[in-house]
Amino acid sequence: MIHQYQNNGYHIVLDVNSGSVHVVDKIAYDVIGCLEAMNPAHTPETLKEEKTAEYLLEKLGDIYAEEDLRDLLEAVAELTAAGQLFTQDVYESYIGEVKERKTVVKALCLHIAHDCNLACKYCFAEEGEYHGRRALMSLEVGKKALDFLVANSGKRRNLEVDFFGGEPLMNWQVVKDLVAYGRELEKTNDKHFRFTLTTNGVLLNDEVQEFVNKEMDNVVLSLDGRKEVNDRMRPFRNGKGSYDLIVPKFQKLAESRNQEKYYIRGTFTRENLDFSEDVLHFADLGFEQISIEPVVGEDTDPYAIQKEDLPKIFAEYDKLAKYGRQRTGRQRVYVLPLYAGFRRRSLRGKTSVRMWFRNRISGSYALGRSVSVSSVVGQEEFLLGNVEEGITKPEIPEEFRGCSVYSKDSCRNCFARFYCSGGCMANSYKFHHTINDTYEVSCEMERRRVECAIMIKAALADQERMADHEEE
């Protein structure tokens, strides 16, 4: 399967099943597209057949010279023989293996507080309540959750725990006590905990900052952008905006962490479809780690993204992609979450890419690797068990393990399937009442973001090549 597109002046060819990315000129772009239209299952042998050359000459002979077309056809055949073009999908056969995998839990999302001191208009947690009552997790429940993680982690040494909410800092003493308990578990179980914290910053102070910098591997700071954007969507319960209070705290924390191991996480809605301006605002504030994501809401919500908004959103992503490749210094714009990881993976050999694709057939929740623990539950149909008895409904993780890019019709022919692993199951359930579907508006945005991320990587590689050439 071949996916072709143009972005910011680059002609890009993605061989979907191998992950190979080719930045080409116009004639090569047209030749590969013509060959894909002729036969998406080309082999080196079919590419060498005279009828293939005749097809190219018939379709493109009026535009390009015969000699150039034949030279490019030979080059395409060589790349195909090398497993970099027209490769076949070999991953569906691993579905059975995925379904049979033993559940090994590597990550825990601790809903440490079902309460919040903000009243964000788009909050999926209903201002921290999660369809229930306001409550704080007890230290006892938290300890049992960490015990559960250790007991179900198998031979995996590195474990992840995210303190989430609501607002975790509203239960700050329990956060500190659980980190201390985790450090004791490390000594007796040969494990290593990587703790993270997601916060709105209202209760952030010097004492919290000192502890976070000592113990937290990453910190997610919630801020939506420009003052008028943030304060419209993230007010206090009395309607007052939160921007002026939290921005100086976030700037101080980011600097104290040497602009590393954190990121500003924004949400854009229909009310700020010019969200590239919010990203630039983050950068101007000095933040170097930036992520901004689309809101997910009911179609009746005034802030919800609609299908007719997509062209504007695509244009904004293209702006961010251009910005991402032009920005000097250390600032990085996360056009999409996979970008940082994509950058590392793209530097690995073909074997590593194939292994990564195998692991991207399903997401972590589908594989049972990530678990959410809460003292109050919003959706009982997904309640696996409890910290006292462990997993009491093994049929639920079995259902999730059966969810993959091959169980969803809309994923089978999507070029981005190995990058998003089939998309968010929660969104699928929200809009279709099944985890084996997709939310098309989200898919459209994800496809564009994948394209932008690949373009950024291609541009960076091009810049490195040019720099090397100048040194020579």
C-alpha angles and dihedrals in degrees: 000000000000125000119193131185143151123232131169092345097313125119104212130190118191120194096208101202098046097034091231114155121202124190105202143170124257097269094050089046091053094044094052091046091051092050091049090053090050096050125346089195097060119158128196087260096053090047090057094052116109092231088064091055090046090052091052092048091050093051101036106016093101091057105037136034117263092235092055093048093050091047091052092046089056091049091050090051090053092050090048091052088051091054095249101109134037092008119167127242107256098165103085089076089066094063092093090052091051092051091051096049115121112245107257112176116214103164138044128194106202113201089208094172130029090191135077139194093215130065102215109188096221098042111145088198092060093243090319098309098103093210090307139071130306110268143152123226113248122233089242093057091045092052092050089050091055089046088053091051093051093045093051099039097087113196093339109121103187112068130181128217122182119195104216140165155099086318114331094201088068085072096038100145091055090049090055093045092050092051089052090048090050091053089054090050089053091061096050100038105036091242134134121214121210105199124199133182131206113201143166089215099232093122096034112130140152094279092051091045093052092050094044092051090051100044113018120086091197139008126203113208116198114220127139102206134257117036095254092048096047096044093049093057104024108046131148117255089266090058096253116136123251101209100093093049100047106035096071089047092051092047091051093048093047091052092046088057091049089248090293138109096027138074138199107238117201133180121214123203138183087277094065106033087152087072093145084077089058091052090050088049090055089051092049089053087060100255113145101184111061135170128172124184136187119256119246114214144144115285088245093058110104091222096048119118112250129201091249089060093063099091090055091046091049090053090051092051089051089052090051091048090053090046091048093057095042102044113108127214125026100316113123125191113207099216084181134357096254094058099092092045092043089057093057096041094050089062093058127091126266093264092057092047091052092050089049091051090051089055091048095061086095133015126249093264090052090053092048092243097123126053132183118216121197137166088218123040126209103187112039093187089073097045104128096183138286141276091260099054102019120218107359098168107052090168090074097061087042089057091049092049088056090057112095144133086277095054091058118071092205091057100052095078097030116114092211097055096108092050099051098028091225098315132263114337091200090059090048091053093044094055103027106021091236133085091220097077138065138238102239097205089055091046092054091053092046092053091053091047092052089052091050093048092051091048091052091052091047090050093049091049089049091051091049091050091050091049092051090049092052091051090054 
